[in-house]
Amino acid sequence: MKNDKIEICKETVVNYEKVEAVKKELPSTREIADLSEIFKVLGDPTRLKIVLALAKEELCVCDLATLVNLSVSAISHQLRLLRNLRLVKYRKSGKMVYYLLDDDHIESIINQALVHIRE
C-alpha cells in the first residue's frame, strides 16, 4: 500500500440525495453476491494461475496439472469450481478434453487488474 493512513471526514454530514442516486445505480443484491463469488474464486492463486494460463492457450487437464504442479484430481476440482461460475468451458476432441476461458470478459477483468497492479 502506498499510504496506510485512512483519511475520514471531521464531521458527519450525509448527503442523502447522493446516497439515493448511487443506491439506484448499484447492481441487485443477487448480482453483487454472484460478483463476490467470482472474486472469491479468482482470489485463490492456483485458480488464478489456471485462468491466466487458459487466457494464453486452451489446455487439457494433464497440461494444467503439470503447469501448476498439482494432481489431475486436484486440477479437476479447481476446474469444476471455475466451470460452475462460467469462467471456463471445455471442448472434447476424441479422448481429450480441452479447457478454455468461457468468454473474453474474464480475460478483460484479469488484464485490467494486471494494469492496475503494474502502475
Legacy VTK file of the C-alpha trace (Angstrom):
# vtk DataFile Version 3.0
C-alpha trace
ASCII
DATASET POLYDATA
POINTS 119 float
0.000 0.000 0.000
1.207 3.475 -0.791
-0.394 5.204 2.189
-1.514 3.305 5.265
-3.279 6.298 6.823
-7.012 6.418 6.162
-8.488 9.889 5.899
-12.030 10.380 7.204
-14.438 13.297 7.470
-14.111 15.525 10.525
-17.906 15.972 10.621
-20.743 13.542 9.993
-22.940 15.011 7.280
-24.813 12.601 4.999
-25.790 13.748 1.515
-28.948 11.653 1.194
-29.547 12.789 -2.372
-26.183 11.358 -3.480
-26.686 8.210 -1.433
-30.075 7.536 -3.040
-28.760 8.278 -6.546
-25.884 5.832 -6.084
-28.144 3.218 -4.488
-30.325 3.232 -7.623
-27.271 2.577 -9.805
-25.912 -0.367 -7.805
-26.401 -3.912 -9.085
-29.027 -6.090 -7.424
-28.227 -7.970 -4.240
-28.122 -11.207 -6.266
-25.704 -9.706 -8.798
-23.457 -8.427 -6.014
-23.418 -11.899 -4.430
-22.556 -13.516 -7.797
-19.823 -10.960 -8.438
-18.412 -11.528 -4.968
-18.322 -15.276 -5.640
-16.318 -14.723 -8.841
-13.768 -12.608 -6.998
-13.552 -15.193 -4.193
-12.829 -17.951 -6.694
-10.254 -15.823 -8.505
-8.706 -14.930 -5.127
-7.134 -18.384 -4.958
-3.612 -18.351 -6.511
-3.992 -21.805 -8.079
-7.283 -20.961 -9.761
-5.944 -17.582 -10.849
-2.917 -19.273 -12.412
-5.230 -21.675 -14.254
-7.271 -18.750 -15.604
-4.119 -16.874 -16.614
-2.830 -19.964 -18.440
-6.142 -20.508 -20.214
-6.078 -16.878 -21.328
-2.967 -17.812 -23.322
-3.925 -21.256 -24.640
-6.559 -23.944 -24.315
-5.093 -26.787 -22.288
-6.095 -30.264 -21.193
-6.294 -31.270 -17.531
-2.918 -33.039 -17.740
-1.302 -29.890 -19.160
-2.783 -27.793 -16.363
-1.742 -30.303 -13.688
1.842 -30.141 -14.942
1.761 -26.362 -15.226
0.604 -25.742 -11.642
2.284 -28.848 -10.175
-0.890 -30.481 -8.843
-2.543 -33.841 -9.359
-5.087 -34.304 -12.127
-7.703 -34.844 -9.419
-6.851 -31.533 -7.713
-6.944 -29.680 -11.037
-10.297 -31.267 -11.884
-11.699 -29.948 -8.612
-10.439 -26.427 -9.378
-11.819 -26.578 -12.914
-15.226 -27.642 -11.582
-15.354 -24.519 -9.410
-14.344 -22.324 -12.342
-16.821 -24.042 -14.661
-19.697 -23.668 -12.181
-19.177 -19.892 -12.304
-18.946 -19.968 -16.118
-15.353 -18.756 -16.070
-14.087 -21.723 -18.086
-15.626 -24.174 -20.512
-14.381 -27.283 -22.257
-14.444 -28.994 -25.578
-13.913 -32.661 -26.326
-11.678 -33.886 -29.102
-11.649 -37.668 -29.267
-10.434 -38.881 -25.879
-9.053 -35.478 -24.935
-10.852 -32.694 -23.060
-9.514 -29.176 -23.516
-10.357 -26.248 -21.260
-10.530 -22.614 -22.307
-11.947 -19.392 -20.937
-15.706 -19.190 -21.251
-15.545 -15.769 -22.921
-13.404 -12.646 -23.306
-14.886 -10.946 -20.253
-12.809 -12.850 -17.728
-9.594 -12.148 -19.626
-10.514 -8.463 -19.701
-11.033 -8.429 -15.916
-7.656 -10.088 -15.343
-5.880 -7.760 -17.769
-7.399 -4.687 -16.110
-6.263 -5.929 -12.699
-2.753 -6.517 -14.049
-2.615 -2.996 -15.462
-3.722 -1.690 -12.060
-1.052 -3.531 -10.052
1.689 -2.686 -12.550
1.066 1.078 -12.359
LINES 1 120
119 0 1 2 3 4 5 6 7 8 9 10 11 12 13 14 15 16 17 18 19 20 21 22 23 24 25 26 27 28 29 30 31 32 33 34 35 36 37 38 39 40 41 42 43 44 45 46 47 48 49 50 51 52 53 54 55 56 57 58 59 60 61 62 63 64 65 66 67 68 69 70 71 72 73 74 75 76 77 78 79 80 81 82 83 84 85 86 87 88 89 90 91 92 93 94 95 96 97 98 99 100 101 102 103 104 105 106 107 108 109 110 111 112 113 114 115 116 117 118
